[in-house]
Amino acid sequence: MSTLLFDPLTTTTVELQQRLASGKLNSVQIIETYLTQIDAHNPALNAFISLAPRDALRSIAAALDAERAAGSLRGPFHGIPIVLKDSIMTASELGMPTTAGSFALAQAKCKKNAPLVEKLIDTGLIILGKANLTEFCGLKTSAMMPGWSAYGGQTLSPKCAQSPGGSSTGPAVAIAAGFAPLSIGTETTGSIMVPASRNALYAIKPTVGDVDIKGVFSLSELYDSAGPMAKSTHDLVPVTEILLGRKLTSAGQKNWQGLSVGFVDPRVWNLGDSMCRHHEGTAEEMIETYERVVSKLKEAGGDLRYPVVVPDVSELTVDGKEAFMKIAFWDCKNRTIDNFLKEYEESPVRSLADIVKFNEEHKDDALPHPFPDQSDLHKCLDNTDEEEEIEFLKKGLRAKARQLLDSTFDTEGVSIIAAPTDSALLIHGAAAGYPTANVPLGILSYNGRAYGICLIAKAGEEETLLRFMSIFENTLPPRPVPDLGKLDPIPGHKNIGSQ
């Protein structure tokens, strides 16, 4: 660590901007520090699919340093690097492919940056690299380990070698390991929240439809959004403003005025042994920490209700029928995948059927051990539902999800519902299209895995979530920092650091 100009494991964008403003650092030095950290530890974690060419990164950073010296700042992140999930399109000129973790897209070339990427660049952010993900955001097969893709391999969490979370694993690991101070992930249900939880990060998924996700791989227009992850709420606020295109003026306030939070019972809201096998005593440890945090927030003056009752996800049906995955499979066959592929200037695949065929014809690369199937893609391809039925289900599911959550918001008189991130509450949030967030809660004593609390508010209430997150961060101990000295390189890891 003595050779680094700052500690990348703990330094926030706020601190970097302070040092940039004082002249103690420049953006070229910041880029070099993160590249050094990546070279040292990415071989053990495999967070990236690609990095921007190093000479290009240095040139961009130097140009932004020159702008700063001339008194011109583009925004709050001027000269700061950011990592993108490799399901977000970047123009070929940036030197990184957009693969969604698939060999079928490894050689495809993008026409242009996704609109959200343009927004980030326009405010002075530097696109450092593209992070690994669960292939096709988890759609390819339900058997896949989170954070695994045929093209990118397996990403591991610096906090624990076990499952690192959902499909936005690479962006989360990149922040936790100090490879960058900010990242952007995408989420259908839990894809940002669970990796953020397991890497002790702050994260937010804005209201569905409020962030432009054109040029972003998604499963369904009903559920999907893109959102940031960081080591501090203070870093999340300005990047969320950029994505939403509006100011969140009270997001950084640390008072409870007009803010009330309802915590569910963690004994009721958990994934259970069938979904998440716990070491003996682990569930009790997590509950004890959860309830201790509730008490501490109350002692700090918080308006908290515990426990609040939220209707079970089994009630999330339309006319008594399951609709969540039915909608996702239809959208993937008929809308989202084909629309995404249209954004490529050159690509060997132009449809879902093309992807399935490509994978079958290139099995050694596209369908390798340990996950050599594409059953979910086949389910999408085999979907025969009519558009009229799906539109009915979409309207019904959105209305039902909001009705179920609003019953708790209104009956309990709370503005936020909180639950263990390892729970099915995120399904409610996705179906409702409501904004969700994660805050770090603790680490398990037996293996060091981090876990968190997920938060849900009504549509458009990102400011409310961020206010509470700021209070939470200010009230509770700092998030745990991983020990990277104990990590061994992944066998066969491909070096991305030599560009």
C-alpha positions in Angstrom: 0.0 0.0 0.0 3.0 2.3 0.5 3.4 2.7 -3.3 -0.1 3.9 -3.8 -1.1 7.6 -3.5 -4.3 6.8 -1.7 -6.0 3.7 -0.3 -8.3 2.5 -3.1 -10.2 0.2 -0.7 -11.6 3.0 1.4 -11.2 6.3 -0.6 -14.5 7.7 -1.9 -15.2 10.0 -4.8 -15.8 12.9 -2.3 -12.3 12.4 -0.9 -10.8 12.1 -4.4 -12.5 15.4 -5.6 -11.2 17.2 -2.5 -7.7 16.1 -3.3 -8.1 17.0 -6.9 -9.4 20.4 -6.0 -6.5 21.0 -3.7 -3.9 19.9 -6.3 -2.7 17.0 -4.1 -3.8 14.6 -6.9 -4.5 14.6 -10.6 -6.7 12.3 -12.6 -3.7 10.6 -14.3 -2.4 9.6 -10.9 -5.9 8.4 -9.9 -6.1 6.2 -13.0 -2.6 4.8 -12.4 -3.4 3.9 -8.8 -6.5 2.0 -9.7 -4.7 0.2 -12.5 -2.0 -0.8 -10.0 -4.7 -2.2 -7.7 -6.3 -4.1 -10.6 -3.0 -5.6 -11.6 -2.3 -6.8 -8.1 -5.7 -8.3 -7.2 -7.9 -8.8 -10.3 -6.2 -12.2 -11.0 -7.7 -13.5 -7.8 -11.2 -12.0 -8.3 -11.8 -11.8 -12.0 -14.0 -8.7 -11.8 -13.5 -7.5 -15.4 -14.2 -8.7 -18.8 -12.2 -5.8 -20.4 -10.3 -2.7 -19.5 -10.1 0.4 -21.7 -6.7 0.6 -23.4 -4.3 2.1 -20.9 -2.8 4.8 -23.2 -6.4 5.9 -23.9 -7.2 6.1 -20.2 -4.1 8.2 -19.6 -4.9 10.5 -22.5 -8.5 11.0 -21.3 -7.3 11.7 -17.7 -4.7 14.1 -18.9 -7.3 16.0 -21.0 -9.6 16.3 -18.0 -6.6 17.5 -15.9 -6.0 20.2 -18.4 -9.7 21.2 -18.3 -9.5 21.4 -14.5 -6.3 23.5 -14.7 -8.1 25.9 -17.1 -10.9 26.3 -14.5 -13.5 24.2 -16.4 -15.2 21.3 -14.6 -17.8 19.2 -16.2 -19.5 18.0 -13.0 -19.0 16.5 -9.6 -17.1 13.5 -10.9 -14.7 15.4 -13.2 -11.7 13.1 -13.8 -13.0 10.2 -11.7 -13.1 6.6 -13.1 -16.2 4.4 -13.2 -16.8 0.7 -14.1 -19.8 -0.5 -16.1 -21.5 -3.8 -16.1 -20.7 -5.5 -19.5 -24.4 -5.4 -20.4 -24.2 -1.7 -21.0 -23.2 -0.7 -24.5 -20.0 1.3 -25.1 -18.9 2.5 -28.5 -16.2 0.5 -30.2 -13.9 3.5 -30.1 -13.6 3.2 -26.3 -11.8 -0.1 -26.9 -14.0 -2.5 -25.0 -16.6 -4.9 -26.4 -20.1 -5.3 -25.0 -20.6 -9.0 -24.5 -23.2 -9.6 -21.8 -20.8 -12.4 -20.9 -21.6 -14.3 -24.1 -19.2 -15.6 -26.8 -21.9 -14.8 -29.3 -21.2 -11.1 -28.8 -17.5 -11.2 -28.2 -16.7 -9.8 -31.6 -19.8 -7.6 -32.0 -19.2 -3.9 -32.5 -21.4 -1.2 -31.0 -22.6 1.8 -33.0 -22.5 4.1 -30.1 -22.6 4.5 -26.3 -25.8 3.8 -24.5 -27.4 7.1 -23.5 -26.6 6.6 -19.9 -22.9 6.2 -20.8 -23.0 9.5 -22.7 -24.4 11.2 -19.6 -21.6 9.8 -17.5 -18.9 10.9 -19.9 -20.4 14.3 -20.4 -20.1 14.9 -16.6 -16.4 14.1 -16.6 -16.4 10.4 -15.6 -13.8 8.1 -17.2 -15.0 4.6 -18.3 -12.3 2.4 -16.8 -13.6 -1.0 -17.8 -16.4 -3.4 -18.3 -17.2 -5.8 -15.5 -18.1 -9.5 -15.6 -21.7 -10.6 -14.9 -23.9 -13.6 -14.8 -24.3 -14.3 -18.6 -27.2 -12.5 -20.1 -28.0 -11.1 -16.7 -28.8 -14.6 -15.4 -31.2 -15.5 -18.2 -29.2 -18.3 -19.9 -29.8 -21.1 -17.4 -31.0 -21.1 -13.8 -28.2 -23.5 -12.9 -25.5 -20.8 -13.4 -23.5 -19.6 -10.5 -24.0 -15.8 -10.0 -21.1 -14.0 -11.5 -20.3 -16.7 -14.1 -20.3 -16.2 -17.8 -19.0 -18.3 -20.6 -16.9 -15.4 -21.9 -15.8 -13.9 -18.6 -15.5 -16.9 -16.3 -16.3 -16.8 -12.6 -16.1 -13.6 -10.5 -15.4 -14.1 -6.8 -16.1 -11.8 -3.9 -13.2 -10.4 -1.9 -15.3 -11.0 1.2 -16.1 -14.7 0.7 -15.3 -17.3 -1.9 -18.9 -18.5 -1.9 -21.6 -17.1 -4.2 -20.8 -13.4 -4.8 -24.5 -12.5 -5.4 -26.6 -11.6 -8.5 -25.8 -10.8 -12.1 -24.1 -7.4 -11.3 -21.4 -9.2 -9.4 -18.4 -7.8 -11.4 -19.4 -4.1 -10.7 -19.8 -4.9 -7.0 -16.5 -6.7 -6.7 -14.7 -3.9 -8.5 -15.8 -1.4 -5.9 -15.2 -3.7 -2.9 -11.7 -4.6 -4.1 -10.7 -1.0 -4.7 -10.6 -1.2 -8.5 -12.7 2.0 -8.9 -14.8 4.2 -6.6 -18.0 3.9 -8.6 -19.8 1.3 -10.8 -23.1 1.0 -12.7 -25.0 -2.3 -12.6 -28.4 -3.4 -13.9 -31.2 -5.2 -12.1 -34.3 -7.2 -12.8 -34.7 -8.4 -9.3 -31.8 -8.5 -6.9 -29.0 -8.2 -9.5 -27.6 -5.0 -8.0 -28.9 -5.4 -4.4 -27.5 -8.9 -3.6 -24.0 -8.3 -4.9 -23.9 -5.0 -3.1 -25.1 -6.7 0.1 -22.4 -9.4 -0.2 -19.7 -6.9 -0.9 -20.7 -4.4 1.9 -21.7 -1.6 -0.5 -24.3 1.1 -0.8 -26.4 0.8 -3.9 -29.6 2.0 -5.4 -31.9 0.8 -8.2 -34.0 3.8 -9.3 -37.7 3.7 -10.2 -38.2 1.5 -13.3 -38.7 3.7 -16.4 -36.9 6.8 -14.9 -33.5 5.8 -16.2 -32.9 5.5 -19.9 -31.8 1.9 -20.5 -31.7 1.9 -24.3 -28.5 0.1 -25.3 -28.6 -1.9 -22.0 -29.3 -5.6 -21.9 -32.5 -6.2 -19.9 -35.0 -9.0 -19.3 -38.2 -6.9 -19.1 -39.2 -3.3 -19.5 -41.5 -3.9 -16.5 -38.8 -4.7 -14.0 -35.4 -3.5 -15.2 -33.3 -0.5 -14.4 -29.7 0.6 -14.1 -28.2 2.0 -10.9 -24.9 2.8 -9.1 -22.9 1.1 -6.4 -20.3 2.8 -4.1 -18.6 2.7 -0.7 -20.7 5.7 0.5 -24.1 7.2 0.1 -22.4 10.5 -0.6 -21.0 9.0 -3.8 -24.4 7.6 -4.8 -26.3 10.9 -4.7 -24.7 12.8 -7.6 -24.4 9.7 -9.9 -28.1 9.0 -9.2 -28.9 12.6 -10.1 -27.0 12.1 -13.4 -28.9 8.9 -14.3 -32.3 10.4 -13.4 -31.6 13.8 -14.9 -32.9 15.7 -11.8 -31.6 17.1 -8.6 -32.1 15.3 -5.3 -31.7 18.3 -3.1 -32.5 16.7 0.3 -30.8 13.4 -0.3 -27.8 14.2 1.8 -29.7 15.5 4.8 -29.1 13.7 8.1 -32.3 14.5 9.9 -35.4 12.3 10.4 -38.0 15.0 9.7 -40.8 13.5 7.7 -39.0 10.2 7.5 -40.3 6.9 8.9 -39.1 3.4 8.3 -40.8 0.0 8.8 -38.6 -3.0 9.4 -40.1 -6.4 8.6 -39.5 -9.5 10.8 -36.4 -11.2 9.5 -37.8 -14.5 10.9 -40.5 -14.2 8.3 -38.7 -12.5 5.5 -35.7 -14.6 4.6 -34.7 -16.9 1.8 -34.9 -20.1 3.8 -32.7 -23.1 3.7 -34.0 -24.2 0.3 -32.6 -21.0 -1.3 -29.7 -20.1 1.0 -28.1 -22.8 3.1 -26.7 -21.3 6.3 -24.0 -22.5 8.6 -25.3 -23.5 12.0 -26.1 -20.3 14.0 -25.8 -18.0 11.0 -29.5 -17.2 10.8 -29.6 -16.3 14.5 -26.5 -14.1 14.1 -28.0 -12.2 11.2 -31.3 -11.6 13.1 -29.4 -10.4 16.2 -27.4 -7.9 14.1 -30.6 -6.8 12.3 -32.4 -6.1 15.6 -29.4 -4.4 17.1 -29.4 -2.0 14.2 -33.1 -1.3 14.6 -32.5 -0.5 18.2 -29.5 1.8 17.5 -31.5 3.7 14.9 -34.3 4.2 17.3 -31.9 5.4 20.0 -30.6 7.9 17.4 -34.0 9.4 17.1 -35.4 7.5 14.2 -39.1 7.0 13.6 -39.1 3.3 13.2 -41.8 0.6 13.2 -40.8 -3.0 14.0 -42.0 -5.4 12.9 -44.3 -4.3 10.0 -46.3 -6.8 8.0 -45.9 -7.1 4.3 -48.1 -9.5 2.3 -46.2 -12.6 1.1 -45.0 -12.8 -2.4 -47.3 -15.8 -2.9 -50.0 -13.2 -3.2 -48.2 -11.6 -6.2 -50.4 -13.2 -8.9 -52.9 -12.0 -11.5 -56.2 -13.8 -11.4 -54.5 -16.4 -9.2 -51.8 -17.1 -11.8 -48.0 -16.7 -11.6 -47.0 -13.9 -14.0 -43.5 -12.7 -13.1 -41.4 -15.1 -15.2 -44.1 -15.5 -17.8 -43.7 -11.8 -18.6 -39.9 -11.9 -18.6 -39.7 -14.8 -21.0 -42.2 -13.2 -23.4 -40.3 -9.9 -23.3 -37.0 -11.6 -24.0 -38.4 -13.4 -27.0 -40.4 -10.5 -28.5 -38.8 -7.2 -27.4 -35.8 -6.8 -25.1 -33.1 -9.1 -26.7 -33.9 -8.2 -30.3 -34.0 -4.4 -29.4 -30.6 -4.8 -27.7 -29.1 -6.5 -30.7 -30.3 -3.8 -33.1 -27.9 -1.4 -31.4 -24.8 -3.3 -32.7 -23.2 -2.1 -35.9 -21.8 -5.5 -36.5 -22.8 -8.8 -34.9 -22.9 -12.5 -35.8 -26.3 -12.7 -34.0 -29.4 -10.6 -34.6 -32.1 -12.4 -32.6 -32.7 -14.7 -29.7 -32.9 -17.6 -32.1 -29.5 -16.6 -33.5 -27.9 -16.7 -30.0 -29.3 -20.2 -29.3 -28.0 -21.4 -32.7 -24.6 -19.8 -32.2 -24.2 -21.4 -28.8 -25.1 -24.9 -30.1 -22.6 -24.5 -33.0 -19.8 -23.3 -30.7 -20.4 -25.5 -27.6 -16.8 -25.7 -26.5 -16.7 -21.9 -26.0 -20.3 -20.9 -25.5 -21.6 -23.9 -23.5 -18.6 -24.9 -21.4 -18.4 -26.8 -18.2 -19.6 -26.3 -15.5 -22.8 -24.8 -17.0 -23.2 -26.3 -20.4 -26.9 -25.6 -21.1 -29.1 -22.7 -22.2 -32.5 -23.9 -20.9 -33.8 -20.4 -20.1 -33.0 -19.2 -23.6 -35.0 -22.2 -24.9 -37.9 -21.3 -22.6 -38.0 -17.8 -24.0 -37.7 -19.1 -27.6 -40.5 -21.6 -27.0 -42.9 -19.0 -25.5 -46.2 -18.9 -27.3 -48.1 -16.4 -25.2 -50.1 -13.8 -27.0 -49.2 -10.1 -26.7 -52.7 -9.2 -25.5 -52.4 -11.7 -22.6 -48.9 -10.4 -21.6 -50.1 -6.8 -21.7 -53.0 -7.8 -19.4 -50.5 -9.6 -17.1 -48.2 -6.6 -17.0 -50.9 -4.2 -16.0 -52.3 -6.6 -13.5 -48.9 -7.5 -11.9 -47.8 -3.9 -11.6 -51.1 -2.9 -10.0 -51.1 -5.9 -7.6 -47.5 -5.4 -6.5 -48.1 -1.7 -5.8 -51.3 -2.5 -4.0 -49.5 -5.1 -1.7 -46.7 -2.7 -0.9 -48.9 0.3 -0.5 -51.0 -1.5 2.0 -47.9 -1.6 4.3 -46.8 1.9 3.5 -50.2 3.3 4.2 -51.4 1.1 7.1 -48.1 1.4 9.0 -47.6 5.0 8.1 -44.0 4.5 6.8 -42.1 6.0 3.8 -39.6 3.1 3.5 -39.9 -0.6 4.0 -36.7 -2.4 5.2 -35.9 -6.1 5.1 -32.9 -8.5 4.9 -31.5 -8.2 1.4 -31.4 -12.0 1.4 -35.2 -12.1 1.2 -38.0 -12.2 -1.4 -39.0 -8.6 -0.7 -37.0 -7.6 -3.8 -39.5 -9.5 -6.0 -42.2 -7.1 -4.7 -40.1 -4.1 -5.5 -39.3 -5.3 -9.1 -42.9 -6.1 -9.9 -44.0 -2.7 -8.5 -41.2 -0.9 -10.4 -40.4 0.9 -7.1 -36.9 2.2 -6.3 -34.9 -0.2 -4.1 -31.6 0.2 -2.2 -29.0 -1.7 -0.1 -27.1 -0.7 3.0 -24.3 -2.8 4.6 -25.4 -4.6 7.8 -22.7 -6.9 9.0 -20.4 -9.8 8.2 -20.8 -13.5 9.1 -18.4 -14.7 11.8 -17.8 -18.1 10.3 -16.7 -17.1 6.8 -16.6 -13.3 6.6 -19.4 -12.9 4.0 -21.1 -9.5 4.1 -24.9 -9.1 4.3 -27.2 -6.1 4.1 -30.6 -4.5 4.4 -32.7 -3.8 1.4 -35.0 -0.7 1.3 -38.1 0.0 -0.8 -39.9 3.3 -1.3 -42.7 4.5 -3.6 -42.1 5.5 -7.2 -39.9 8.5 -7.6 -38.8 8.5 -3.9 -35.1 8.0 -4.5 -34.5 11.1 -2.5 -36.2 9.5 0.5 -34.1 6.3 0.2 -30.9 8.2 0.0 -31.8 10.4 3.0 -32.2 7.3 5.1 -29.1 5.7 3.7 -27.1 8.9 4.6 -28.5 8.7 8.2 -27.8 5.0 8.4 -24.2 5.5 7.3 -23.7 8.4 9.7 -25.2 6.5 12.7 -23.6 3.0 12.3 -19.9 1.8 12.2 -18.0 2.1 8.9 -18.6 -0.7 6.3 -16.1 -3.6 6.6 -13.0 -3.5 4.3 -11.8 -6.8 2.7 -8.3 -8.2 3.3 -7.0 -8.8 -0.2 -3.7 -10.1 1.1 -5.2 -13.6 1.6 -6.4 -14.1 -2.0 -4.9 -16.5 -4.5 -5.0 -16.1 -8.3 -7.8 -18.0 -10.1 -6.2 -20.9 -12.1 -6.2 -20.0 -15.8 -7.2 -16.4 -15.2 -6.7 -14.4 -18.4 -4.7 -11.2 -17.9 -6.5 -8.1 -18.9 -3.9 -5.8 -17.4 -1.4 -5.8 -20.3 -3.1 -3.5 -22.7 
